[in-house]
Amino acid sequence: MIDRLPVTMALSAMLATASGMPVGRGRRPTGAEPPYYLLYAMPVTLSGPPLEDENADASLIYQVTSVSGPTTELPDSYGTQDQAEWMGDKARQVFLGRDPGTGLWLYPLSVTGARNTARSLDIEAGAMNDPADAIISYVQRFRFDLTPA
């Protein structure tokens, strides 16, 4: 069985390092103001071998919410659709980008005891915002397939 927490921690670190932006796991990053990312581990449905099977593969889905918002130095600023879409583009590059020469992931997912075999965009809901709000969010879900290493 592949434990989910190490995958969640690795994805959070990967997105923060590669994007240069704060990432909160299920909540706003401590002390961060927008823009930032929120990473949610989506509920798992199981099928296949019993949980004690140490050779079972895992397919895990994570939601990334890109949160656009005002710049604290500019009092009249606000989140923009462009910023939210740019953040969505960056999240796709981080999780799905490959080196054209080697075909390897641009950002490897390092999880002890597991090897990442596939990644895909599961759902992209896109922008979610209230026009009266200063914050715009952009929602994507990614699937990561892993096998025991």
Residue frames relative to the residue before (quaternion, step in Angstrom):
aa qw qx qy qz dx dy dz
M 1.0000 0.0000 0.0000 0.0000 0.00 0.00 0.00
I 0.2946 -0.7394 0.5816 0.1679 3.55 -1.04 0.82
D 0.3616 -0.7428 0.5252 0.2043 3.57 -0.68 1.11
R 0.4690 -0.7140 0.4570 0.2481 3.55 -0.97 0.88
L 0.6143 0.5977 -0.3642 0.3643 3.63 0.88 -0.85
P 0.6678 0.4787 -0.3372 0.4595 3.67 0.80 -0.78
V 0.6179 0.5264 -0.3446 0.4716 3.61 1.10 -0.64
T 0.6476 0.5207 -0.3126 0.4601 3.58 0.93 -0.91
M 0.6650 0.5004 -0.3003 0.4660 3.58 0.89 -0.92
A 0.6651 0.5046 -0.3016 0.4606 3.60 0.94 -0.88
L 0.6612 0.4985 -0.3120 0.4659 3.61 0.96 -0.82
S 0.6311 0.5328 -0.3243 0.4610 3.57 1.00 -0.82
A 0.6764 0.4812 -0.2847 0.4795 3.58 0.90 -0.93
M 0.6316 0.5397 -0.3290 0.4490 3.60 0.98 -0.83
L 0.6923 0.4756 -0.2829 0.4632 3.58 0.82 -0.99
A 0.6602 0.5060 -0.3126 0.4587 3.61 0.92 -0.84
T 0.6873 0.4853 -0.2856 0.4589 3.57 0.86 -0.94
A 0.7269 0.4518 -0.2528 0.4513 3.58 0.78 -1.02
S 0.7296 0.4154 -0.2446 0.4850 3.61 1.02 -0.71
G 0.3465 -0.7432 0.4974 0.2832 3.57 1.14 -0.59
M 0.6226 0.5213 -0.3421 0.4729 3.59 1.26 0.34
P 0.5838 -0.5768 0.4266 0.3801 3.58 -1.17 0.49
V 0.1330 -0.7638 0.6277 0.0702 3.55 -1.20 0.68
G 0.1509 -0.7748 0.6094 0.0743 3.55 -0.84 1.02
R 0.3244 -0.7318 0.5636 0.2042 3.55 -1.00 0.79
G 0.8536 -0.0626 -0.0173 0.5169 3.54 -0.15 1.34
R 0.7842 0.1264 -0.0976 0.5996 3.58 1.26 -0.06
R 0.6949 -0.4568 0.3461 0.4344 3.54 -1.31 0.29
P 0.4982 -0.6464 0.4718 0.3338 3.60 -0.90 0.83
T 0.5919 -0.6082 0.3993 0.3469 3.57 -0.94 0.89
G 0.8591 0.1037 -0.1111 0.4888 3.53 -0.81 1.08
A 0.5706 0.6177 -0.3776 0.3876 3.61 1.24 -0.05
E 0.2078 -0.7126 0.6551 0.1406 3.50 -1.24 0.66
P 0.6137 -0.5394 0.3918 0.4230 3.63 -1.09 0.48
P 0.5602 -0.1400 -0.8127 -0.0780 1.53 -2.17 1.18
Y 0.1019 0.7564 -0.6423 0.0703 3.53 -1.26 0.67
Y 0.4200 -0.6728 0.5461 0.2697 3.55 -1.36 0.17
L 0.1861 -0.7172 0.6549 0.1488 3.52 -1.31 0.52
L 0.1438 -0.7834 0.6019 0.0576 3.57 -0.88 0.99
Y 0.0515 -0.7973 0.6013 -0.0132 3.56 -0.78 1.10
A 0.3133 -0.6956 0.6126 0.2064 3.57 -1.00 0.87
M 0.2977 -0.7789 0.5283 0.1597 3.57 -0.58 1.15
P 0.6427 -0.5407 0.3634 0.4032 3.61 -1.12 0.54
V 0.3505 -0.7400 0.5457 0.1784 3.53 -1.08 0.82
T 0.1197 -0.7272 0.6672 0.1087 3.55 -1.13 0.72
L 0.2304 -0.8076 0.5351 0.0916 3.54 -0.81 1.01
S 0.1050 0.7340 -0.6690 0.0509 3.49 -1.24 0.67
G 0.6279 0.5473 -0.3822 0.4001 3.56 -1.15 0.35
P 0.8295 -0.2185 0.1476 0.4923 3.56 -1.13 -0.66
P 0.6378 -0.5248 0.3868 0.4101 3.59 -1.23 0.35
L 0.6696 -0.5369 0.3460 0.3790 3.56 -1.22 0.57
E 0.6715 0.5108 -0.3176 0.4327 3.60 1.02 -0.63
D 0.4807 0.6503 -0.4444 0.3855 3.61 1.28 -0.05
E 0.2967 -0.8021 0.4968 0.1476 3.56 -0.43 1.25
N 0.6796 0.4772 -0.2909 0.4752 3.60 1.25 -0.14
A 0.4309 0.7173 -0.4540 0.3060 3.59 1.26 0.16
D 0.4091 -0.6855 0.5509 0.2434 3.54 -1.06 0.83
A 0.2216 -0.7540 0.6002 0.1491 3.56 -1.30 0.29
S 0.1053 -0.7451 0.6549 0.0697 3.53 -1.18 0.70
L 0.0240 -0.8367 0.5436 -0.0631 3.55 -0.29 1.31
I 0.2069 -0.7803 0.5825 0.0951 3.55 -0.99 0.89
Y 0.0757 -0.7849 0.6150 0.0027 3.53 -1.00 0.96
Q 0.2703 -0.7326 0.6006 0.1721 3.53 -1.09 0.77
V 0.1229 -0.7521 0.6446 0.0607 3.53 -1.03 0.92
T 0.0859 -0.7741 0.6266 0.0279 3.54 -0.74 1.09
S 0.2347 -0.7532 0.6042 0.1121 3.54 -0.70 1.16
V 0.1206 -0.8100 0.5729 0.0344 3.57 -0.63 1.11
S 0.1534 -0.7820 0.6028 0.0398 3.53 -0.56 1.26
G 0.1178 0.8205 -0.5540 0.0770 3.54 -1.01 0.64
P 0.7287 -0.4343 0.3018 0.4351 3.54 -1.30 0.00
T 0.4312 -0.6412 0.5637 0.2917 3.52 -1.29 0.44
T 0.4771 -0.7193 0.4227 0.2763 3.57 -0.61 1.13
E 0.6487 0.5274 -0.3242 0.4427 3.60 1.11 -0.61
L 0.7272 0.3684 -0.2163 0.5373 3.61 1.22 -0.42
P 0.3546 -0.7970 0.4452 0.2020 3.61 -0.17 1.24
D 0.7518 0.3769 -0.2221 0.4934 3.63 1.02 -0.65
S 0.4613 0.6912 -0.4539 0.3217 3.60 1.20 0.24
Y 0.0967 -0.7766 0.6217 0.0327 3.54 -1.31 0.34
G 0.6200 -0.5239 0.4202 0.4057 3.54 -1.28 0.25
T 0.1748 -0.7984 0.5692 0.0892 3.56 -1.08 0.67
Q 0.6169 -0.5335 0.4378 0.3782 3.52 -1.27 0.49
D 0.6371 0.5425 -0.3298 0.4370 3.59 0.96 -0.85
Q 0.6652 0.4932 -0.3104 0.4668 3.58 0.91 -0.89
A 0.6528 0.5126 -0.3180 0.4582 3.61 0.93 -0.86
E 0.6711 0.4836 -0.3013 0.4743 3.60 0.94 -0.82
W 0.6152 0.5370 -0.3413 0.4654 3.59 1.05 -0.74
M 0.6536 0.5019 -0.3089 0.4748 3.57 0.99 -0.84
G 0.6251 0.5234 -0.3316 0.4746 3.60 1.06 -0.73
D 0.6226 0.5298 -0.3302 0.4719 3.59 1.01 -0.81
K 0.6659 0.5102 -0.2989 0.4549 3.57 0.91 -0.95
A 0.6403 0.5157 -0.3298 0.4641 3.61 0.96 -0.81
R 0.6394 0.5109 -0.3257 0.4735 3.61 0.99 -0.80
Q 0.6451 0.5173 -0.3239 0.4597 3.60 0.95 -0.84
V 0.6645 0.5114 -0.3071 0.4501 3.57 0.92 -0.91
F 0.7771 0.3793 -0.1990 0.4611 3.59 0.75 -1.01
L 0.8046 0.3057 -0.1410 0.4892 3.61 0.99 -0.73
G 0.5118 0.6863 -0.4097 0.3149 3.60 1.21 -0.34
R 0.1028 -0.7848 0.6104 0.0317 3.53 -1.10 0.87
D 0.5102 -0.6019 0.5166 0.3324 3.53 -1.24 0.54
P 0.4186 -0.7396 0.4569 0.2626 3.64 -0.57 1.06
G 0.6565 0.5253 -0.3148 0.4403 3.60 1.12 -0.57
T 0.8008 0.2859 -0.1330 0.5092 3.59 0.93 -0.90
G 0.3911 -0.7191 0.4833 0.3103 3.57 1.16 -0.56
L 0.5114 0.6420 -0.4243 0.3823 3.59 1.28 0.02
W 0.6158 -0.5384 0.4187 0.3945 3.56 -1.24 0.48
L 0.5023 -0.6378 0.4880 0.3204 3.60 -1.02 0.76
Y 0.7774 0.1599 -0.0712 0.6042 3.56 1.10 -0.77
P 0.2641 -0.7956 0.5244 0.1494 3.60 -0.20 1.26
L 0.3417 -0.7023 0.5882 0.2100 3.55 -1.17 0.69
S 0.1067 -0.8238 0.5566 0.0106 3.57 -0.33 1.29
V 0.1477 0.7627 -0.6075 0.1657 3.55 -0.44 1.30
T 0.4413 -0.7024 0.4927 0.2630 3.57 -0.67 1.08
G 0.8325 0.2104 -0.1746 0.4818 3.57 -0.86 0.99
A 0.7515 0.2975 -0.1980 0.5546 3.61 1.25 0.06
R 0.1904 -0.7519 0.6217 0.1090 3.52 -1.25 0.61
N 0.3880 -0.7210 0.5329 0.2134 3.57 -0.87 1.01
T 0.1477 -0.8325 0.5316 0.0496 3.60 -0.54 1.17
A 0.8053 -0.0128 0.0190 0.5924 3.60 1.13 -0.51
R 0.0764 -0.7544 0.6503 0.0460 3.52 -1.30 0.56
S 0.0866 0.7976 -0.5944 0.0555 3.55 -1.06 0.68
L 0.4868 -0.5918 0.5445 0.3410 3.51 -1.34 0.35
D 0.2747 -0.7953 0.5226 0.1372 3.56 -0.53 1.17
I 0.7708 -0.1158 0.1248 0.6138 3.58 0.84 -1.03
E 0.0612 -0.7705 0.6315 0.0617 3.55 -1.07 0.68
A 0.2052 -0.8077 0.5455 0.0891 3.53 -0.22 1.31
G 0.3880 -0.7404 0.4648 0.2920 3.57 1.20 -0.54
A 0.8160 -0.2849 0.1997 0.4615 3.53 -1.25 -0.55
M 0.0554 -0.7514 0.6575 0.0057 3.50 -1.11 0.86
N 0.3116 0.7662 -0.5169 0.2205 3.57 -0.36 1.10
D 0.3507 -0.6531 0.6254 0.2437 3.45 -1.41 0.32
P 0.4744 -0.7076 0.4331 0.2943 3.61 -0.55 1.07
A 0.6655 0.4944 -0.3122 0.4638 3.62 1.11 -0.51
D 0.6105 0.5687 -0.3421 0.4323 3.58 1.27 -0.29
A 0.4498 -0.6801 0.5079 0.2779 3.57 -1.18 0.53
I 0.6918 0.4329 -0.2608 0.5157 3.59 1.29 -0.11
I 0.0967 -0.7664 0.6341 0.0339 3.55 -1.00 0.93
S 0.1212 -0.7912 0.5943 0.0781 3.59 -0.94 0.81
Y 0.1952 -0.7546 0.6213 0.0813 3.52 -1.27 0.58
V 0.1708 -0.8428 0.5096 0.0287 3.58 -0.54 1.21
Q 0.0522 0.7658 -0.6376 0.0655 3.54 -1.02 0.98
R 0.1501 -0.7569 0.6246 0.1198 3.56 -1.21 0.55
F 0.1503 -0.7928 0.5897 0.0346 3.52 -0.93 1.02
R 0.2568 -0.7426 0.6018 0.1430 3.55 -1.14 0.76
F 0.0886 -0.7733 0.6275 0.0201 3.55 -0.97 0.97
D 0.1607 -0.7784 0.6029 0.0691 3.57 -0.71 1.12
L 0.0398 -0.8094 0.5852 -0.0282 3.55 -0.84 1.04
T 0.1372 -0.7565 0.6327 0.0925 3.52 -1.26 0.53
P 0.5863 -0.5734 0.4062 0.4031 3.63 -1.03 0.57
A 0.3909 -0.7303 0.5150 0.2207 3.57 -0.98 0.89
